[in-house]
Amino acid sequence: MSGVFQEIRGSADDLDSWRVLITGELPSFQRVENPAGGEFHGTLHRQILDRISAHLIDVRTARHVLHRTPEHIRFTPEPLYVVNFQIAGTSTFTQAGSSAPLQPGDFAVSSSLVPFDWEFDGDFTVFMLRFPQTFIDAPAQSFLPLLGRSVGAADGFSAHLSPFVASVARDPDLLRGPVGRRVAQNLVDLFTTSFLDFLERTRGDRAAGTPVFQRVTAYIAEHLREPELGAASIAAANFISTRTLQAAFQDHGTTVSAWIRERRLAGVRREIGDPMLADRPIGELAERWGFPDQAHFSRVFRQAFGESPKQWRARASRDESGARERDLSWLLEIEPSTGWL
């Protein structure tokens, strides 16, 4: 993506135009169908804030269906979570063999790695938040029980979260300006809290013991900024051997050091690009995230993101100050990495 903030608005009065609008130049994120035919009108408002995107969709039609298939998954560059929040109308979201009926204020979390079906009967409005799975400091396996489940507007923490999400969806100004990325990141954090709250309340008869990988990744998330964090200290704090620790990460296709590095880099990148921290030296922010060696930090940052920390800060500042709303004619020139519904 070439910019930190991008905003797209558009509307369509037929299904073919709607597909062009929501897809851009990318292979489609899902197949869109209108089985009942008849009149159709859809509006899209998409805001892209670095690697987080927010989508407000309003559709007026008799029936609307989205299908995500293995073919769509093959063309997705990185694993994503998508929060599907129902604002108006009703729908049924199905993933991983479970179906979630959604009423206004309810939401379902989905993984881009698993096919889904999302069916709407009648007019509807939804808000979707999409972000990389690495933004959550928990293994993807821990969220598998959530797929295809409805988190109700009155369920636990969600009773407090749903009104806030609805207000953000209806007020796009909250995602603009210097605080926009903070609001987007706060939404990710709040949804994560709601996921964990839901899993805890619905754990039921699942095994009381927490798997090693889930336990140690939760520990890493709590101690991520500590410079001495490493395999030895993590193993000792969790009363396991380093061999057991390393094996747990190998089973998930990664290593302890890679897991820590990816999340530290994501954290420091957010802070370097945050306009409210523009007066803080890059070296200071890097050290806070466990990168005391500036040469090493610059090297791994460039390897991960394709530009230096200084270049990223300059681009973030430039794009933030130049952020403006795009019209539909600009949409036709959208870059491939930003063209998903």
C-alpha positions as CSV (number, residue, x, y, z in Angstrom):
1,M,0.0,0.0,0.0
2,S,1.4,3.4,-0.9
3,G,-0.4,5.4,1.7
4,V,-1.2,5.4,5.4
5,F,-4.7,6.7,5.0
6,Q,-7.0,6.2,2.0
7,E,-10.7,6.8,1.7
8,I,-13.0,5.5,-0.9
9,R,-16.7,6.1,-1.5
10,G,-18.9,4.7,-4.2
11,S,-22.3,3.4,-5.1
12,A,-23.8,1.0,-7.7
13,D,-27.2,0.2,-9.0
14,D,-26.5,-3.2,-10.5
15,L,-24.6,-6.3,-9.4
16,D,-21.9,-6.1,-12.0
17,S,-21.0,-2.5,-11.2
18,W,-21.1,-3.4,-7.5
19,R,-18.5,-6.2,-8.1
20,V,-16.2,-3.7,-9.8
21,L,-16.6,-1.2,-7.0
22,I,-15.8,-3.6,-4.1
23,T,-13.0,-5.5,-5.9
24,G,-10.9,-2.9,-7.7
25,E,-8.1,-4.5,-9.6
26,L,-7.5,-7.5,-7.3
27,P,-8.9,-11.0,-7.6
28,S,-12.1,-10.9,-5.6
29,F,-12.0,-11.5,-1.9
30,Q,-15.3,-13.4,-2.3
31,R,-18.0,-14.3,-4.8
32,V,-21.0,-11.9,-4.7
33,E,-24.4,-13.2,-5.7
34,N,-27.9,-11.7,-5.8
35,P,-30.0,-14.9,-6.1
36,A,-33.4,-13.3,-6.0
37,G,-32.6,-10.8,-8.8
38,G,-34.7,-7.7,-8.9
39,E,-33.7,-4.2,-7.9
40,F,-30.3,-3.6,-6.4
41,H,-28.5,-0.6,-4.8
42,G,-25.3,-0.7,-2.8
43,T,-23.0,2.0,-1.3
44,L,-19.5,1.5,-0.1
45,H,-17.4,3.6,2.3
46,R,-13.9,2.2,2.8
47,Q,-11.2,3.7,5.0
48,I,-7.7,2.2,4.9
49,L,-5.4,3.1,7.8
50,D,-2.0,1.5,7.1
51,R,-2.8,-2.3,7.4
52,I,-6.2,-1.9,9.1
53,S,-9.2,-1.3,6.8
54,A,-12.8,-0.3,7.8
55,H,-15.7,-0.9,5.4
56,L,-19.2,0.4,5.8
57,I,-21.6,-1.4,3.4
58,D,-25.2,-0.6,2.8
59,V,-27.2,-2.8,0.3
60,R,-30.8,-2.6,-0.7
61,T,-32.0,-5.8,-2.4
62,A,-34.2,-8.8,-1.7
63,R,-31.4,-11.3,-1.1
64,H,-27.6,-11.1,-1.1
65,V,-25.0,-13.8,-0.6
66,L,-21.2,-13.8,-0.2
67,H,-19.1,-16.9,-0.7
68,R,-15.4,-17.2,0.1
69,T,-13.8,-20.2,-1.5
70,P,-10.3,-21.9,-1.5
71,E,-9.6,-20.1,-4.8
72,H,-10.1,-16.8,-3.1
73,I,-8.0,-17.8,-0.2
74,R,-5.1,-18.7,-2.5
75,F,-4.9,-15.1,-3.7
76,T,-4.9,-13.5,-0.2
77,P,-1.3,-12.2,0.6
78,E,-1.4,-12.6,4.4
79,P,-3.7,-14.2,7.0
80,L,-6.3,-11.7,8.2
81,Y,-9.1,-11.5,10.7
82,V,-12.3,-9.9,9.6
83,V,-14.9,-8.7,12.1
84,N,-18.3,-8.6,10.6
85,F,-20.6,-6.3,12.6
86,Q,-24.3,-6.1,11.8
87,I,-25.7,-2.6,12.0
88,A,-29.1,-3.0,10.3
89,G,-31.0,-6.0,8.9
90,T,-30.2,-9.6,9.6
91,S,-27.9,-12.2,8.2
92,T,-26.4,-15.7,8.7
93,F,-22.6,-16.1,8.7
94,T,-21.3,-19.6,8.3
95,Q,-17.7,-20.7,8.7
96,A,-15.9,-23.8,9.9
97,G,-19.1,-25.8,10.1
98,S,-20.9,-23.4,12.4
99,S,-23.6,-20.8,11.5
100,A,-24.1,-17.5,13.3
101,P,-27.4,-15.6,13.0
102,L,-26.6,-11.9,13.3
103,Q,-29.0,-9.2,14.5
104,P,-28.2,-5.5,14.8
105,G,-25.3,-5.1,17.2
106,D,-24.1,-8.7,16.9
107,F,-20.8,-9.6,15.2
108,A,-18.9,-12.6,14.0
109,V,-15.1,-12.9,13.6
110,S,-13.8,-14.7,10.5
111,S,-10.4,-15.9,9.4
112,S,-9.3,-15.3,5.8
113,L,-7.8,-18.8,5.8
114,V,-11.2,-20.5,6.0
115,P,-14.0,-20.5,3.4
116,F,-17.3,-18.8,4.5
117,D,-20.8,-18.1,3.4
118,W,-22.6,-14.9,4.4
119,E,-26.3,-14.7,3.5
120,F,-28.6,-11.6,3.8
121,D,-32.4,-11.6,3.5
122,G,-33.5,-8.1,2.6
123,D,-31.9,-4.7,3.1
124,F,-28.8,-4.5,5.4
125,T,-26.0,-2.4,6.7
126,V,-22.7,-3.9,7.9
127,F,-19.4,-2.6,9.2
128,M,-16.3,-4.8,8.7
129,L,-12.9,-4.3,10.2
130,R,-10.0,-6.2,8.6
131,F,-6.5,-6.5,10.0
132,P,-3.5,-8.9,9.9
133,Q,-3.7,-11.8,12.3
134,T,-0.2,-10.8,13.7
135,F,-1.9,-7.8,15.2
136,I,-3.3,-10.1,17.9
137,D,-0.8,-11.5,20.4
138,A,-2.5,-14.9,20.5
139,P,-2.2,-18.0,18.4
140,A,-4.7,-18.3,15.6
141,Q,-5.7,-21.7,16.9
142,S,-7.1,-20.1,20.1
143,F,-9.7,-18.3,18.0
144,L,-10.9,-21.3,16.0
145,P,-13.8,-21.9,18.4
146,L,-15.1,-18.4,17.5
147,L,-15.4,-19.0,13.8
148,G,-19.1,-19.2,12.8
149,R,-20.2,-18.1,16.2
150,S,-22.3,-15.0,16.9
151,V,-21.1,-12.6,19.6
152,G,-24.3,-11.0,20.8
153,A,-24.8,-7.3,21.5
154,A,-25.8,-8.1,25.1
155,D,-23.1,-10.7,25.7
156,G,-20.6,-9.8,28.4
157,F,-18.0,-7.2,27.3
158,S,-19.8,-6.8,23.9
159,A,-22.7,-5.0,25.6
160,H,-20.2,-2.2,26.1
161,L,-18.4,-2.6,22.8
162,S,-21.3,-2.7,20.4
163,P,-22.6,0.9,20.9
164,F,-19.0,2.2,20.4
165,V,-18.5,0.2,17.2
166,A,-21.8,1.5,15.8
167,S,-20.8,5.1,16.6
168,V,-17.5,4.7,14.8
169,A,-19.2,3.1,11.8
170,R,-21.6,6.1,11.5
171,D,-19.0,8.8,12.1
172,P,-16.1,8.4,9.6
173,D,-14.4,11.5,11.1
174,L,-13.3,9.3,14.0
175,L,-11.0,7.4,11.7
176,R,-9.5,10.5,10.1
177,G,-6.7,12.8,11.3
178,P,-3.9,12.1,13.8
179,V,-6.0,10.0,16.1
180,G,-7.5,7.9,13.3
181,R,-5.0,5.1,13.5
182,R,-5.2,5.1,17.2
183,V,-9.0,4.6,17.0
184,A,-8.5,1.8,14.5
185,Q,-5.9,0.1,16.7
186,N,-8.2,0.5,19.7
187,L,-11.0,-1.2,17.8
188,V,-8.7,-4.1,17.1
189,D,-7.7,-4.3,20.8
190,L,-11.3,-4.0,22.0
191,F,-12.5,-6.7,19.6
192,T,-9.7,-8.9,20.8
193,T,-10.8,-8.4,24.4
194,S,-14.4,-9.3,23.4
195,F,-13.2,-12.4,21.6
196,L,-11.3,-13.6,24.7
197,D,-14.2,-12.7,27.0
198,F,-16.6,-14.7,24.8
199,L,-14.2,-17.7,24.7
200,E,-13.8,-17.7,28.5
201,R,-17.6,-17.5,29.1
202,T,-18.3,-20.3,26.6
203,R,-15.4,-22.6,27.4
204,G,-17.8,-25.1,29.0
205,D,-16.4,-28.6,29.1
206,R,-13.2,-27.8,27.2
207,A,-10.1,-29.0,28.9
208,A,-9.1,-26.9,31.9
209,G,-5.4,-27.1,31.1
210,T,-4.2,-24.4,28.7
211,P,-2.0,-25.7,25.9
212,V,1.7,-24.7,26.1
213,F,1.7,-22.6,22.9
214,Q,-1.4,-20.6,24.0
215,R,0.0,-20.1,27.5
216,V,3.5,-18.9,26.4
217,T,2.2,-16.6,23.7
218,A,0.0,-14.9,26.3
219,Y,3.1,-14.5,28.5
220,I,5.1,-13.1,25.6
221,A,2.3,-10.5,24.9
222,E,2.5,-9.3,28.5
223,H,6.3,-9.0,28.5
224,L,6.9,-8.0,24.9
225,R,8.8,-4.8,25.7
226,E,11.2,-6.4,28.2
227,P,14.6,-6.5,26.6
228,E,15.6,-9.8,28.4
229,L,12.6,-11.6,26.9
230,G,13.8,-14.8,25.3
231,A,13.5,-18.6,25.1
232,A,15.3,-19.2,28.5
233,S,13.3,-16.6,30.5
234,I,10.0,-17.7,28.9
235,A,10.6,-21.3,29.6
236,A,11.6,-20.6,33.2
237,A,8.6,-18.4,33.8
238,N,6.2,-21.1,32.5
239,F,8.0,-24.0,34.2
240,I,8.8,-25.9,31.0
241,S,12.1,-26.8,29.3
242,T,13.5,-24.7,26.4
243,R,13.2,-27.9,24.3
244,T,9.4,-28.1,25.0
245,L,9.1,-24.4,24.3
246,Q,10.9,-24.6,21.0
247,A,8.9,-27.7,20.0
248,A,5.6,-25.9,20.6
249,F,6.6,-23.1,18.2
250,Q,7.9,-25.5,15.6
251,D,4.6,-27.2,15.6
252,H,3.1,-23.9,14.5
253,G,5.6,-23.3,11.8
254,T,7.7,-20.6,13.6
255,T,10.3,-20.0,16.3
256,V,10.2,-18.2,19.6
257,S,12.6,-15.5,18.4
258,A,10.6,-15.0,15.1
259,W,7.3,-14.7,17.0
260,I,8.8,-12.1,19.4
261,R,10.5,-10.1,16.5
262,E,7.4,-10.0,14.3
263,R,5.2,-8.5,17.1
264,R,7.9,-6.1,18.3
265,L,8.3,-4.8,14.8
266,A,4.6,-4.4,14.3
267,G,4.4,-2.5,17.6
268,V,7.3,-0.2,16.9
269,R,6.2,0.5,13.4
270,R,2.8,1.7,14.7
271,E,4.5,4.1,17.1
272,I,7.0,5.4,14.5
273,G,4.1,6.2,12.2
274,D,1.9,7.7,14.9
275,P,1.7,11.5,14.3
276,M,1.2,12.0,18.0
277,L,4.7,10.5,18.7
278,A,6.4,12.4,15.8
279,D,8.6,14.2,18.3
280,R,10.0,11.1,19.8
281,P,13.3,9.9,18.4
282,I,13.1,6.7,16.4
283,G,15.9,5.2,18.5
284,E,14.0,5.8,21.7
285,L,10.9,4.1,20.4
286,A,12.9,1.1,19.0
287,E,14.6,0.7,22.4
288,R,11.2,0.7,24.1
289,W,10.3,-2.3,21.9
290,G,13.4,-4.3,22.7
291,F,15.7,-3.0,19.9
292,P,18.6,-1.3,21.6
293,D,21.0,-1.8,18.7
294,Q,20.0,0.8,16.1
295,A,21.9,-0.7,13.2
296,H,20.3,-4.1,13.8
297,F,16.9,-2.5,14.2
298,S,17.1,-0.6,10.9
299,R,18.3,-3.7,9.1
300,V,15.4,-6.0,10.4
301,F,12.9,-3.2,9.9
302,R,13.9,-2.8,6.3
303,Q,13.8,-6.5,5.7
304,A,10.3,-6.7,7.2
305,F,8.7,-3.7,5.6
306,G,10.8,-2.8,2.6
307,E,11.9,0.7,3.8
308,S,13.9,2.2,6.6
309,P,12.2,3.5,9.9
310,K,13.0,7.1,8.8
311,Q,11.4,6.6,5.4
312,W,8.3,5.1,7.0
313,R,8.0,8.0,9.4
314,A,8.3,10.5,6.6
315,R,5.8,8.7,4.5
316,A,3.3,8.3,7.4
317,S,3.6,12.1,8.1
318,R,3.2,13.1,4.5
319,D,0.2,10.8,3.8
320,E,-1.4,11.8,7.1
321,S,-1.2,15.5,6.3
322,G,-2.4,15.0,2.7
323,A,-5.2,12.6,3.5
324,R,-8.4,13.5,1.6
325,E,-11.5,11.8,0.6
326,R,-11.4,10.0,-2.8
327,D,-14.3,9.8,-5.2
328,L,-15.4,6.9,-7.3
329,S,-13.2,8.0,-10.3
330,W,-10.1,7.5,-8.1
331,L,-11.3,4.0,-7.2
332,L,-10.6,2.8,-10.7
333,E,-6.9,3.6,-10.1
334,I,-6.8,1.8,-6.8
335,E,-3.6,-0.2,-6.1
336,P,-4.0,-3.9,-5.9
337,S,-3.2,-4.2,-2.2
338,T,-6.2,-2.0,-1.3
339,G,-8.9,-3.3,-3.6
340,W,-10.8,-5.7,-1.3
341,L,-14.2,-5.3,0.0
